[in-house]
Amino acid sequence: MIAKLENFSEVLIVGGGTGGITVAARLAQKKVFSSISIIEPSSVHYYQPIWTLVGGGVFPKEVSERRESEVIPRGVNWIQDSVASFQPEQNTLVTQTGQKWSYKYLVVSPGMEIFWDRIQGLKETLGQNGVCSNYSYDTVESTWREIHNFKGGRAIFTFPNTPIKCGGAPQKIMYLAEDYFRKMHIRQNCEVMFASAGAQIFGVKKYAEKLAAIVQKRDIHTLFKHNLVAIDGKKREAHFKNIETQEEKILKYDMIHVTPPMGAPAFIRNSPLADKDGWVSVDKFTLQHTKHSNIFGLGDASSLPTSRTGAAIRKQAPTVVENLLDLSQGKPLSAKYNGYTSCPLVTRYGKVILAEFDYDGNPCESFPFDQSEERTSMYILKKHFLPAMYWEGMLKGRL
């Protein structure tokens, strides 16, 4: 692609989602850099963690959206475009419209891409034939429709063989559906199944033990190490492969909530910034790129070995900002990220287990009580306080 224009921003941020906006807001407050720009093609910004509750019928989907222009921090230039290629050796990149941008420092946080087409037949039947998914604004209402209209039979909730946004989300909607079936007095006519490519219900022992007990008590069936590879909507059949033996298993369903495979966007996977698995290759403590010292990465598309959540970004963003300031002043990088992440596991309407942990799976709990217990207070936090903290705190550089 031949570049038509050449522009410069001292700090250039790729991605106007949670990571990019939070970093931009914090940097703008410092008033250190002469220019800060964000490259983001979307005109709408979504608070995606609330889609679990939208899928569960608690909120309309509209509560999750704001205009992108409303969340761009004051003093930050918004480039409504997307990246085509990076030239890190020249401190430049080229956008899809052919603009060439140069920078002194680059922050990369473009989020994840959803690979709907990697499950054969999914795109053709999504939103009909009992197939639903919380993983896009356009499909999240289909989940509540299926749950609300369910009269009995087998309801399957899947988890893919890739990293995903918030590793606990696929089971949250399952718990809400199961609870709703009980409230509607049809639970005795329902088989609820969690079909996961993973080997267990959750990766951190403390919370996994409590979740496993909930699954057993509520008679939820589990099928681990099985990855959904195809759906035949007309026959209402889900095709799974055992990730160890590659043997295929076909399950009939009446409703299926699909968590699709995800990964870094193609412009990241195919770039010199990517590691062998396609993620932005960064040091897991400093978030500095492993090859290019003036580049930092955070969020879902980064190589950081932790659960991909907004709460993780809340701790990653200050690390990027402090280390970027250190770098600009010729100082050693002083900030360290310990892998903190959080997952408010909705286990029924009105109850949440708040999982918080670090790289090593050690609980890093914020409250002076056992957060592995189901609590109404944590549900209120999830439902009301976390969205407010997001819009008025994180995205304003206050938290």
C-alpha positions, 0 to 999 in steps of 0.5 A: 500500500502506498502511503498518501499522507505522513503524520506524527504523534509523540505517543500513538495508541492502537485501539480505542477499547478499554486498554487504549482509552485508559492509557490515553486518559492517564497520559493526558492527565500527566501533560508530559507528551506533546501529542497523543493519538488513538487509532480506532475505527469503531464509532461505538464503544461497548462495556462488554462485561455486562453482556452476561447480564444482558444475555440473562435478561437483566438489562437491555443491550443498549446500556452497554454502549456509548459513542466512541467520541464520548470516551476519547479523552480531552486533548487526545487526537482520534484517528478513525481508521484501522492499522494495515501494517507496522514498520517498528524499525522506522517507528511508523505504521500505515493505516487502511486508508493509506495514511502513514503515521510516525511516532516516538512511542507506540502503545498497542491494545487492539483487543481480540478478534472473534473467529465465528467461521472457525466453527463450521455452520455457526454463522449460518445458524447463529440466532436461530435453531436454538443457537445463541451467543453473548459475544457480540452486540448483534447476537447477545439478545438471542441468548435471552430469547433462547433462555426465556423461551426454553421449555425443556430438553438439553441446553449446552454451554461451550468453551473453546480451545483458545484464550477468550475474553473473560475465561469465566463468562461461558459458565456465568450465562450457564448458571443464570440459565439454570437458575432461570429454569428453576424459577420457571419450574421447568428444571426437572425437564432440563439437562444443563451441560458445560462442554469445554475444551478445558480440563476443569471448571476454573484455573484457580484452585480456590475458586474451582473447588467452590464452582465444582461444588455448585455444578454438582449440587445443581446437577449440571453435567460437564464434558471437559476436553471437548472442543466445538467444531461444527453445528448443524442447526437444522438437525440441532446437532453439535459436533465436538472433538476430543482435544486429546484423541481427536475423536468426534462426539455428536450431541443433540441439543435444544439450546446451545450457547456458543463461546466462539474461538478468539485471537489477536486481530490479523494485522497483529498476527501477521506483524513484526510485533507478534510472538509465535502464537500471534500475540503482541510480544511483551515482557509480562512484568513491564509490558514493554515489547520484547524487541522494540523498547519504545513499544508497549502492549496491554489488554486482550491481544497481548502475550500476557499469560493471565485471564483477559479481563477489564480488571486486568487492564485496570492494573496493566494501564498504570504499569504502561503509563509509569514505564512509558514516563520512565522511558521518556526520562531515560530512567529504568522501568520501575512499574511491575504488573503481577498478573492481577486479574478479576472475574466476577463469577455470576452463579445465579441471579443475585449471587457472585463469586468474585475471583481475583488472582495473579500470575501464579494463581494466588488469590489477590482479594480486595475485601476482608472476607472469603470471596469464593463464597456466593454473595449478594454484595458482590452481585450488586458490585457486578451489576451496578458499581463496576459499570460506573467504575468503568465509565467514570473511573477507568476511562477517565483515568481515575482508577 
